[in-house]
Amino acid sequence: MRTTDQQHLLQQMRHVAEGLGQTLAPFCEVVLHDLLDPEHAILAIHNNLSGRAVGDPATELGLARIADPEFAQVLANYPNQFPDGRPAKSTSIGIKDANQEYIAALCLNVDLTLFRSLHAMLGQFSNVDPAAVLHESLAPPAGSDAIRDHIERFAARHATTPRALKADERRQLMRELQEAGLLDMRRSMETIASHLGVSRATVYNYAK
């Protein structure tokens, strides 16, 4: 038998679940579980991705909370799976009453399928071949900007950052900068040293 306070809290959680469901649609399923009635625990479900329905029983996680008031109140970003095998990322938040007993759980289940596909598409879309065109630029940089631009593109070709270039790679870089005429620019050695994170003496040594 629910107390008035418990009924009020469950009603307020209905509004929370509805608001989250609208905000996170359509990629996140939001489920409110009534742990006072574990056999018919699902009180509300928004953006239904799991195929469950209002009145379905509590999950194993819900039963664990019912059995143990000391069970973790927040379990965030744990791996999960929808019934059809789709991967999910879930967060479960236990709701306690004034007596510190679990009466509800708010669960968020994110469908990772679309995001993984989107990540792959974005990776393919943003992929470039730095070796394909070495010196092309939409707007030719001048002075130290030209040197930094060349260093950045060189590092990208070697799948690293300017400061992580190895000694032999830095020597190769200096040869390319010399062939491009960039070492003749004013304060070129200082610019290179600053961008590589080394001393000017080290840069002169690589240029030998």
N, C-alpha and C positions, 0 to 999 in steps of 0.2 A: 504494500500500500504506500503510495507516494505521499509525502507531506506537501503542504501548500508551497513551501519554499523550493522543494525539488521540482514541482510542476512548473513554477515560475522560471527556474533556471533552465529547464529543458525547453521551455517556450522561447526564452531569449536565445538559446543556442540554435534554435530553428532559424532565427533571423540571421545569426552569424553565418550559418551554413549557406543560406540563400544568397547573402551578399558575396561570400567567397565564390560560390558557384557562378554567379553572374560575372564577377571580375575575372575569373580564371578560365572561363569558357573559351574554346571547347576542349582544351587540352588536359584539363585536370578534373577528375571526378571528386566530388565532395560528398562525404557520407557522414551522417550523424547517427550514432548508435545510442540506443537507450539501454544502458547496462542493468537497469532495474527489471528489465523484461528480456533476458537473453535469448529466449526461444523466438521472440519476434523483435529483435533488437533494432533493425534498421528503421529509424524514425523518419529520415528524409534522405534523398539521394538526388544530386544535381549533376548534370553532364554525365549521364550513366555510361560508363565505359566497360563495366564488368558484367553487365547483364543481370545484376541483382535487382531486387524490388523491395519496396517498403514492406516491412513485416517479416523479412528474411532473418534467420538467426544470427547470433553474434559469431565473429571469427574467433580463431584460437587466441589471438591477441586480446580480444575483448574478454574472453573467459579467464585469461590469465590476470587481467586487471581486477575482475570481480573477485577472484580468489585471493588476491594479494594487494592490500591497500598500499603497500610500500613499493609496488611496481612503478617503474620509471614513468613520470607524468608526461614527458615529451620524448618521443622517438622520432628523430628527424632524418630524412633522406636515406632511408634504408632500401635496399633492392627488393623488388617485388615482381609479381607476374600476374597478368590478367588471365582468366580461364582459357582464353584462346592462344596463350603463349606469348603475347606481346609483353616486352619488358616494361617495367614501371618503376618509378621512384616514389616512395610513399613517406608520409609523415603522419604520425598518430599522436593526438593530444588528449590525454585523459582529463576529464572534468570532475572535480570533487565538490561535495556539498559542504555545509558548515561543519559537519562532523568528520570531515576528511575521509569520506568514503566515496569511491568512484560511483558516479551515477550515469555518466555519459562519456562518449569518446567522439572526437571530431577527427576524421581521417581524410587526407588528401592523397590522391593517387594520380600521378602525372604519367601520361602515355609518352614514352621516350621514342617511339617509333618515328614519328614525324620529325622530332628534333634531331635524331641521328641522321635521317635522310637529308634534312636541311643543312646540317653541319657538313655532310659530304658534298652537297651541291655547292655550298659557299666555298669550301676548300677547292673544288674544281674550278669554280668561277674566278677565284682570286689567284689561281696558280699562274705564274709567269715563268718564262724561260730566260733568265738573265743573260745566258750565253748567246741567245739568238741575235740580239742587237747590242753591241757593246757601248757605242757612243751616242746613240739616238736619244734625244730629249725634246719634249714639246716646246720648252723654252730654254735656250742655252744658258746655263748658269755661268756666272763670271767670278773670277778671282778665287778666294778661298772656298766659296760655295761649289765651284767646279771640282776642286780637289776633294772636298767632303763627299760630293755626289759620286765621284769615281770610286772612292774608298768604300762607300756603302754598297755600290753595285758589285764591286769585287768581292766583298765579304758575303753578299747574298749568293754569288755564284759558288762559293765554297761552303754554303749552308752554315754560316756562323756570323758572329758580330765582329766589327772592326777590332775591338779590344781583345778578342779571343783568337785572332789570327796567329798561326804558328810562325816561327822564325823564317822558314823557307817560303812560306806564303807571303810574308812581309817583303822579302827580297823580290819575289815575283811582282808584288804590287808596286814596288819602287821602280822596277823596270818598265812596267806599264805606264806609270805616271811620267817617267822620263820620255818614253816614246810618244806620249800624248802632248808633250811640251809643258806639262803642268809644274815641273820642278823649276821652270824658269820664272814662275810667277813670284811676286813679292811676298815674302814671309811664308813661302811654301813649306819649308821644313818645320816651322813652328805650328802651322796648321795641321800638318800630318802628325806631328808628335802629339798634339793635343787630342786629335781624333782617335789615335791608336792607344793613347794613355801611356806613352813612353817618353823618354827624354829626347831632346834634339840630338844629343850625341849618339843615341841608339839609332835614330833615323839616319844620320849621316853614315853610320856603320853599315846599315842595310843598303844604302845607296852606292856603296863602293863596288 
